[in-house]
Amino acid sequence: MKFNLIILVAAYVFLTGCDEKKSTMENKNDAEREVLAAHEKRRLATLSGDADAVASMMTEDLTFTHANAVVESKAQFIEALETRRLQYQAITDEKDIAVRVHGGTGVVSGICRILVDASGTMIDIRVEFTELWVREQDTWKMMLWHATEVR
């Protein structure tokens, strides 16, 4: 009788542990989907030139590193959208888009093609990019963009 009770308790602990692990994986997948949705929302707002929407999706201390190694703050990048110094025509995720979430931090990385009018000069470039997203209250905000040209 005592042996059967031990087996029942062990089975319960094992099964409960499996449910918790499954729940954690489901939450991680939900968080990954949320970060990818934030990435897509920011991409579309950037394409439409909606500086206010883009600004609302960024942390105040954002660092935006372009493929030409120019580094801009949030204020500088938003100003470029507002004045139309940067007019994005296309931002197309190409392949190898990966999303990783660890707690309140998410990373989106991969290769994308960017077509942008930069002060009257049309630039068509493929970049390997990394975005860092952080969870502020219940919202994912981009804290970092970094791009390197891919040939």
Buried (B, 14 or more C-beta within 10 A) or exposed (E): EEEEEEEEEEEEEEEEEEEEEEEEEEEBEEBBEBBBEBBEBBBEBBBEBEBEBBBEBBBEEBBBBBBEEEEBBBEEBBBBBBEEBBBBEEBEBEEEBEBEBEEEBBBBBBBBBBBBBBEEEEBEBBBBBBBBBBBEEEEBBBBBBBBEEBE
